[in-house]
Structures are given as structure tokens and as C-alpha cells.
Amino acid sequence: MTTEPWISVAQIAEHLGVTRDSIYRWIDRKNLPAHRVGRLWKFQVSEVDQWVRSGGADEDKLNDLTGNQA
């Protein structure tokens, strides 16, 4: 059995093609699946990919939560 490695903010940002600031914002505002290990955020690619597929990164959802419009 192989276990999926935990990756860093920089690695998940690179995987998604976004900035690290976007990752932190998505954790705070859009429930990006992240796990706190001490002071660090860690991610599993499979969880993040599922979140993206389910529409978690959709900007309209962020606008609905903050009351802002694009």
C-alpha cells in the first residue's frame, strides 16, 4: 500500500497554476482542503483535485460568499 505524500503551499500552488496568496485565500474563504501541521499548511493532491472538480475554485462561489461581483 502506498500512501499519498503531503505537499506544501508552494507545491500545491504550482500544481494548480496559481499564486501562494490564492492558496491562503482559498483556505480562508473557500474551504480548500488543507491540514495544519504546526505552523504549516499541508495538502493531498487527490483532495485538492476533487475540490476543484466539484467547483470549489469557482470565482462565482467566492463572490457569493463575500458579496462582491466580478
Residue pairs with C-beta under 8 A, 6 or more apart in sequence:
4 44
4 45
4 46
5 44
6 35
6 37
6 42
6 43
6 44
7 15
7 42
7 43
7 44
7 45
8 40
8 41
8 42
8 43
9 20
9 23
9 24
9 40
9 41
9 43
10 20
11 43
12 23
12 43
12 45
12 48
13 19
13 20
13 22
13 23
15 45
15 48
16 22
16 23
16 48
16 52
16 57
23 32
23 41
24 41
26 32
26 56
26 57
27 34
27 41
29 62
29 65
29 66
30 56
30 57
30 61
30 62
30 65
31 51
31 56
32 43
32 48
32 51
32 56
33 43
33 44
33 47
33 48
33 50
33 51
34 41
34 42
34 43
35 41
35 42
35 43
35 44
36 42
51 57
55 61
59 70
60 70
62 68
63 69
63 70
